[in-house]
């Protein structure tokens, strides 16, 4: 009888292991701690040096990515293309940034949990969900302002759950002109 119980327990253990493998396996939970800066790294001959950068505020170009669904982000989380996330080459993981589309003034908050983009002239890669919200999914890229922010805990929680943060009013025409001039001055 004891042998039967051991076989039964072993079978139950195998079933539990098989079911846990179906859950996507070994992804880091979506959490804001610990914040990781990480060591310098080289991609295609370019060295990237992650830094805290609390006052990060840059203009440049964004692209989006979405075919990597189910892959692991640099932060160890599962990549979910519909969520409001992004990839950045040097900001800590995770970090929250406000992204402004310079053609429309639309603004959203995204959670940076991955590394990239590694294309010349691009300062951020947006998830498909973020690109759709900004109105740049169809063209694939667009000029943006990326500014590090410290959102409310309510917005952080919403983003960690895959939902959008509270809506932000679009920028005024005057502020957009100033940001476009800043982009132009960079020679982009």
C-alpha positions as CSV (number, residue, x, y, z in Angstrom):
1,X,0.0,0.0,0.0
2,X,2.8,2.4,0.8
3,X,4.3,1.9,-2.6
4,X,1.0,2.9,-4.2
5,X,0.9,6.2,-2.2
6,X,4.5,7.1,-3.3
7,X,3.6,6.5,-7.0
8,X,0.4,8.6,-6.5
9,X,2.3,11.4,-4.9
10,X,5.0,11.3,-7.6
11,X,2.2,11.5,-10.3
12,X,0.6,14.5,-8.6
13,X,4.0,16.2,-8.4
14,X,4.6,15.7,-12.1
15,X,1.1,17.1,-12.9
16,X,1.9,20.2,-10.8
17,X,5.2,20.7,-12.6
18,X,3.6,20.3,-16.0
19,X,0.9,22.8,-15.2
20,X,3.4,25.4,-13.9
21,X,5.4,25.0,-17.2
22,X,2.2,26.0,-19.1
23,X,2.1,29.3,-17.1
24,X,5.0,30.7,-19.1
25,X,7.7,29.7,-16.6
26,X,10.3,31.6,-14.8
27,X,9.3,35.2,-15.6
28,X,10.0,37.8,-13.0
29,X,6.8,39.2,-11.4
30,X,5.8,42.6,-12.5
31,X,7.0,44.8,-9.6
32,X,8.8,48.1,-9.1
33,X,11.5,46.7,-6.8
34,X,14.3,46.2,-7.0
35,X,15.2,49.0,-9.5
36,X,18.2,47.8,-11.5
37,X,20.7,50.0,-13.3
38,X,23.0,47.3,-14.5
39,X,26.5,47.3,-15.9
40,X,27.7,48.8,-19.2
41,X,27.0,46.6,-22.2
42,X,28.0,46.5,-25.9
43,X,25.5,45.9,-28.8
44,X,26.9,45.9,-32.4
45,X,30.0,47.8,-31.4
46,X,28.2,50.6,-29.4
47,X,28.7,50.8,-25.6
48,X,25.7,51.7,-23.5
49,X,26.2,52.8,-19.9
50,X,23.0,52.6,-17.8
51,X,22.6,55.4,-15.2
52,X,20.1,56.7,-12.7
53,X,19.3,59.8,-14.8
54,X,16.6,61.3,-12.6
55,X,16.3,64.4,-14.8
56,X,16.2,62.5,-18.1
57,X,14.4,64.6,-20.8
58,X,15.2,64.0,-24.4
59,X,13.8,64.5,-27.9
60,X,14.3,62.1,-30.7
61,X,12.5,59.2,-32.5
62,X,10.5,56.3,-31.2
63,X,9.7,53.0,-32.9
64,X,7.5,50.2,-31.6
65,X,7.9,46.5,-31.3
66,X,5.3,43.8,-30.8
67,X,6.3,40.5,-32.4
68,X,8.3,39.5,-29.3
69,X,5.1,38.5,-27.4
70,X,5.9,36.0,-24.6
71,X,9.6,36.8,-24.7
72,X,11.5,37.8,-21.6
73,X,12.3,41.6,-21.2
74,X,15.7,42.7,-19.9
75,X,14.0,43.2,-16.6
76,X,13.0,39.5,-16.5
77,X,9.3,40.1,-17.0
78,X,7.2,38.6,-19.7
79,X,6.8,41.0,-22.7
80,X,3.2,41.8,-23.4
81,X,2.7,43.8,-26.5
82,X,-0.7,45.3,-25.5
83,X,0.7,46.8,-22.3
84,X,2.0,50.3,-21.9
85,X,5.7,49.5,-21.7
86,X,8.9,50.5,-23.5
87,X,12.6,49.7,-24.0
88,X,15.4,52.2,-23.3
89,X,19.1,51.7,-23.7
90,X,20.2,53.2,-20.3
91,X,17.4,54.1,-17.9
92,X,17.0,52.0,-14.8
93,X,14.6,49.0,-15.0
94,X,11.9,49.7,-14.2
95,X,11.5,53.5,-14.8
96,X,8.4,55.5,-15.7
97,X,8.5,58.0,-18.5
98,X,6.1,60.4,-20.1
99,X,6.2,60.1,-23.9
100,X,4.9,62.9,-26.0
101,X,4.2,62.5,-29.8
102,X,5.6,65.7,-31.3
103,X,3.2,65.6,-34.3
104,X,0.0,65.5,-32.2
105,X,1.0,66.5,-28.7
106,X,-0.6,63.3,-27.3
107,X,1.1,62.2,-24.1
108,X,1.1,58.9,-22.2
109,X,3.0,57.3,-19.3
110,X,4.8,54.1,-20.0
111,X,6.8,51.7,-17.8
112,X,10.4,51.0,-19.1
113,X,11.1,47.3,-18.5
114,X,13.4,46.4,-21.4
115,X,16.6,47.4,-23.3
116,X,16.6,48.9,-26.7
117,X,16.2,50.4,-29.3
118,X,19.5,49.7,-30.9
119,X,18.9,51.6,-34.1
120,X,20.6,54.9,-34.8
121,X,18.5,57.9,-33.9
122,X,15.9,56.1,-31.9
123,X,15.6,57.0,-28.2
124,X,12.8,54.6,-27.2
125,X,11.0,51.5,-28.4
126,X,7.3,51.4,-27.4
127,X,5.1,48.4,-27.0
128,X,2.3,48.0,-29.6
129,X,-0.2,49.2,-27.0
130,X,1.8,52.4,-26.3
131,X,2.3,53.1,-30.0
132,X,-1.4,52.7,-30.7
133,X,-2.3,55.1,-27.8
134,X,0.1,57.7,-29.2
135,X,-1.2,57.2,-32.7
136,X,2.1,56.1,-34.3
137,X,1.5,52.4,-34.8
138,X,0.6,52.7,-38.5
139,X,3.7,54.6,-39.5
140,X,5.9,52.6,-37.2
141,X,7.9,55.5,-35.8
142,X,7.6,59.1,-34.9
143,X,9.3,62.1,-33.2
144,X,8.8,62.1,-29.4
145,X,9.9,63.7,-26.2
146,X,10.8,61.2,-23.4
147,X,10.8,62.6,-19.9
148,X,11.4,60.6,-16.7
149,X,8.7,61.1,-14.2
150,X,7.5,59.8,-10.8
151,X,3.8,59.0,-11.3
152,X,1.3,58.4,-8.6
153,X,1.1,55.0,-7.0
154,X,-2.3,54.6,-8.6
155,X,-0.8,55.1,-12.1
156,X,2.1,52.8,-11.3
157,X,-0.3,50.0,-10.2
158,X,-2.4,50.4,-13.3
159,X,0.7,50.1,-15.5
160,X,2.0,47.1,-13.6
161,X,-1.4,45.5,-14.3
162,X,-1.3,46.2,-18.0
163,X,-3.7,49.1,-18.0
164,X,-3.2,52.7,-19.1
165,X,-2.3,55.4,-16.5
166,X,-4.7,58.3,-16.1
167,X,-5.1,60.3,-19.3
168,X,-2.9,63.4,-19.7
169,X,-4.0,66.4,-21.6
170,X,-2.1,67.0,-24.9
171,X,0.6,69.6,-25.0
172,X,-0.3,73.1,-26.2
173,X,0.8,74.3,-29.7
174,X,3.4,76.6,-28.2
175,X,5.1,73.9,-26.1
176,X,5.0,71.5,-29.1
177,X,6.8,74.2,-31.3
178,X,9.5,74.5,-28.6
179,X,10.1,70.8,-28.5
180,X,10.1,70.5,-32.3
181,X,12.7,73.3,-32.4
182,X,14.8,71.3,-29.9
183,X,14.6,68.2,-32.1
184,X,15.5,70.3,-35.2
185,X,18.5,71.8,-33.3
186,X,19.8,68.3,-32.7
187,X,19.9,67.9,-36.4
188,X,17.2,65.2,-36.6
